[in-house]
Amino acid sequence: MTLESVPDRYAVIGNPIEHSKSPQVHAWFAQQTRQAMCYERLLAPIDRFAESVHEFIAQGGRGSNVTVPFKLEAFALAQELTPRAKAAGAVNTLSFSTNGIKGDNTDGIGLVRDITRNAGVPLRNRSVLLLGAGGAARGVILPLIEESIAGLVIANRTQLRAMELAKEFSNSGISLSSAAFDQLDKSFDVIINATSASLDSELPPLPDCVFGPQTLAYDMMYGAQPTIFMQHAAQRGAAVRDGLGMLIEQAAESFFVWRGVRPETAPVYQWLRDQL
């Protein structure tokens, strides 16, 4: 094997990591786009994330995805941050070069692409309700704003957290407000569940009025069956979609950041859907 034929190395770093489907997704992307690269799982000790990244770089690593619980540490480790990483306050994509470590966040654009391209729902001039005020919610706000939505309401069990998050984006040029769940009193075009409630088969306590026949109810969680949030929304007349497409689209954006080529996601989506 010649030096030129050695594939570039990438990885997903997390703890735990054995469940990650990223290696299969990126292997599919690489084969489809004929990129000479390999992609692996890397288990980092909880207290040795930075050391694990530097070891991977020393071994020839060109980039990595970052998953729980290290996205905030990746943000701190990066020597350069993209605007969307700064807005998210977290990093899920690292690129390594002679210029150092660059941090990006592709979660939000993954969500937007899944809604607008795959689900075929335009976001321009649409009213959006974002459920939750944690890291998952923060990571998608800037990409939503960049779609020229009509307005965004951030709702949370504790309104203070939602209010603090909304204040960070107060200069966005769109109508942006916060609310507690029980204060919501109108329907929305798009509702995005960025809480982890579905993992515990729990529902955010939403009034029925938020759902309408024109509503797309999107859960960032996904599984073999519709989540409890999706079931609840569908029973109230909304169209529903889970977060599997977001997972694949954020991976495709990371792939584009690293390789400069954008893979087709539809075949990978169907393949992963069949695996659930």
Number of C-alpha atoms within 10 A of each C-alpha: 5 5 6 8 9 11 12 15 18 27 23 23 28 22 17 16 16 10 8 15 14 19 16 14 20 24 16 18 23 19 12 12 14 9 14 14 18 16 22 17 20 21 16 20 14 11 9 9 21 17 12 16 23 14 12 20 19 10 10 13 20 19 27 27 27 25 19 12 15 21 22 17 14 26 25 16 18 20 12 18 21 14 13 22 23 17 18 26 19 26 30 26 30 28 22 21 11 5 9 10 20 21 28 26 30 26 28 24 22 23 25 23 20 24 21 14 10 14 14 10 17 16 20 15 12 17 18 23 24 23 26 27 25 15 15 19 22 23 26 24 22 19 21 19 20 14 15 15 18 17 19 23 21 26 28 24 17 13 18 15 19 25 20 13 20 23 14 11 17 13 10 15 11 15 14 19 18 24 21 20 19 13 12 17 12 11 19 22 22 27 24 22 26 24 22 18 17 21 13 9 10 13 17 18 11 17 14 14 12 20 25 20 13 13 23 25 27 24 26 21 22 21 13 9 10 17 24 17 21 25 14 17 22 20 10 16 15 23 18 21 22 22 21 19 26 26 22 24 28 23 24 22 22 26 22 13 17 17 14 10 15 14 21 14 18 12 13 19 18 12 12 15 14 9 8 9
